[in-house]
Amino acid sequence: MTASPAGPEWAAAMRALAAQCGRAPSAHNTQPWQLRYEDSGVGVYWDPMRALPVSDPTGRDLFLGLGAYLETCLVVAAGAGLGADVVVDVDRAARRVAWLVPAAEPYATRFTANDVASRRSARGPYAAGPLPDDVLDEAAALVEDAGGIRHLPARALAPLLARADRWMFAAPEVTAELREWLRLRPSHPRYAQDGLTDRALGLSRAEAAGLEMMLRPRVYGTFRRAGLPAALAASSRGLLRGEGTALVLVGPAAAGPAELVALGRALMRSWLALAVRGLATHPLSQILDCPATAAELAAMLDLAAHERAVAVFRTGRPLIEPPRSARRGG
Ligand SMILES: Cc1cc2nc3c(=O)[nH]c(=O)nc-3n(C[C@H](O)[C@H](O)[C@H](O)COP(=O)(O)O)c2cc1C
């Protein structure tokens, strides 16, 4: 395939790549992007039913995910020899984030469609040991046009994660929204389409059945004040033991949608660089969602008033091969 300057062939060529582009990551695997193919370009919009208004009221993860999606599209198009560029054009009323437009040259990237396909979130145990300095330097270099990367021992986040998980499971609306996106048994009608499956979460059949039961509105409603949030939070207790590394993407404190899109593109580049080395990522966004733990993290990292952590994730070599996550359209 060759780069065509514009017009219907370019849009058709982009359409043919949609499934590969759709391997981009998104919070709760909602895949919020919606595409409108026009001769002048592809409008990238978001579906309000796939935003997370309760757990992501500011749209932080929405715009990071859309940024990751746009970066993924450029990498996939480049792999097909197709020139493409991103023009960010946020219109909240129209729910548009950007245009993908034809470009004379394919996007300059060292990542491939294969890297996109092999990247994984992994929520199970990771091999012990910190990330080597050259990997940290590489991740930092890949985000520097949008923000910075800080690192800390994953272990240091353990108390924050426990507190953030308890906060999350104590909030009925947040838990209800999470429940909407959980697919805890293979018979769920959207199991292969979107959301978080039992397999993606690394749960055994018994654990998945237990979680499903505890999150049932009547059970949750009855036991919410009787220790259920702490019991639910306990499942992630062991994750941050050991000597692993957590990375934090830091951007401007006042980052609006356009800056978050740039940060999402940067995040995707760093995740691809880690994937190339066989490393997976496990975002722990609840630490940023919970105001108390977000403030604690900012203090731990000594962030300046003009800085804000926008993504936090542990990373490492997964000891259990993570499953391929579900996608709409297969
Ligand atoms: C902005 C953003 C925030 C995310 N936050 C979390 C999180 O807090 N916890 C988690 O387990 N996964 C989180 N994820 C990972 C997604 O759930 C994951 O990308 C999605 O389920 C698809 O799986 P994959 O990354 O293996 O393709 C996040 C992803 C993005 C892009």
The ligand as a MOL file (V3000), in Angstrom:
LIG
                    3D

  0  0  0     0  0            999 V3000
M  V30 BEGIN CTAB
M  V30 COUNTS 31 33 0 0 0
M  V30 BEGIN ATOM
M  V30 1 C -5.8910 5.7970 30.7000 0
M  V30 2 C -5.9360 4.3590 31.1180 0
M  V30 3 C -6.2040 4.0400 32.4500 0
M  V30 4 C -6.2340 2.6970 32.8520 0
M  V30 5 N -6.4510 2.4070 34.1830 0
M  V30 6 C -6.4200 1.1170 34.5890 0
M  V30 7 C -6.5430 0.7760 35.9680 0
M  V30 8 O -6.7020 1.6410 36.8240 0
M  V30 9 N -6.4670 -0.5350 36.3320 0
M  V30 10 C -6.2470 -1.5280 35.4100 0
M  V30 11 O -6.1720 -2.6840 35.7930 0
M  V30 12 N -6.1200 -1.2320 34.0820 0
M  V30 13 C -6.1920 0.0530 33.6670 0
M  V30 14 N -6.0040 0.3630 32.3430 0
M  V30 15 C -5.7270 -0.7260 31.3870 0
M  V30 16 C -6.9690 -1.0840 30.6100 0
M  V30 17 O -7.9200 -1.7350 31.4480 0
M  V30 18 C -6.5510 -1.9590 29.4250 0
M  V30 19 O -5.8270 -1.1740 28.5370 0
M  V30 20 C -7.7260 -2.5860 28.7030 0
M  V30 21 O -8.4120 -3.4620 29.5490 0
M  V30 22 C -7.2840 -3.3540 27.4590 0
M  V30 23 O -6.3480 -4.3340 27.7920 0
M  V30 24 P -4.8960 -4.3490 27.1270 0
M  V30 25 O -4.1840 -3.1070 27.6010 0
M  V30 26 O -4.2400 -5.6120 27.6100 0
M  V30 27 O -5.0890 -4.3290 25.6350 0
M  V30 28 C -6.0010 1.6830 31.9050 0
M  V30 29 C -5.7410 2.0170 30.5660 0
M  V30 30 C -5.7070 3.3340 30.1790 0
M  V30 31 C -5.4180 3.6790 28.7420 0
M  V30 END ATOM
M  V30 BEGIN BOND
M  V30 1 1 1 2
M  V30 2 1 2 3
M  V30 3 2 2 30
M  V30 4 2 3 4
M  V30 5 1 4 5
M  V30 6 1 4 28
M  V30 7 2 5 6
M  V30 8 1 6 7
M  V30 9 1 6 13
M  V30 10 2 7 8
M  V30 11 1 7 9
M  V30 12 1 9 10
M  V30 13 2 10 11
M  V30 14 1 10 12
M  V30 15 2 12 13
M  V30 16 1 13 14
M  V30 17 1 14 15
M  V30 18 1 14 28
M  V30 19 1 15 16
M  V30 20 1 16 17
M  V30 21 1 16 18
M  V30 22 1 18 19
M  V30 23 1 18 20
M  V30 24 1 20 21
M  V30 25 1 20 22
M  V30 26 1 22 23
M  V30 27 1 23 24
M  V30 28 2 24 25
M  V30 29 1 24 26
M  V30 30 1 24 27
M  V30 31 2 28 29
M  V30 32 1 29 30
M  V30 33 1 30 31
M  V30 END BOND
M  V30 END CTAB
M  END
